[in-house]
Amino acid sequence: MADGKKGRLACRLASSDRLSIAELLSSPKIDPSSIPYYQEVYEDVLGGKDDWPVTRKVKEYAGYLMQRPESVADLPPVQFVDGKLHDGAHRISTLYLLSKLHPNSPWPKAKLKVDFYEAASGS
């Protein structure tokens, strides 16, 4: 994130963590309003809607994780810059979907890697 390419932020890694979806959504380090569409994807799936490409992709990822639950540990970190989501909306949506659809399974406790960055002064 700090490579100087156009469109990239100069940031420093402040901390890293492993968080469940509930921990992530309730973390005081995170502005939950910066996380797009995870609720909409869940509502689409409940309603049987499959016309939005984001919903289709999240369902694809969820199917992959259901077949290979250990692969959650291999996912790249979700990234927040100054508390706002920078990368990882599909991963969050996927884990949210699995946690809501399978509340009595390991999914609600599955942990995503999360990196917290601080934007460099002047960014």
ABEGO torsion letter per residue (X at the ends): XAAGBBGBBBBBBABBBBBBAAAAAABAABBAAABBGAAAAAAAAAAGBAABAAAAAAAAAAAAAAABAAAAAABBBBBBBGGBBABGAAAAAAAAAAAAABAABAAAABBBBBBBBBBBBGX
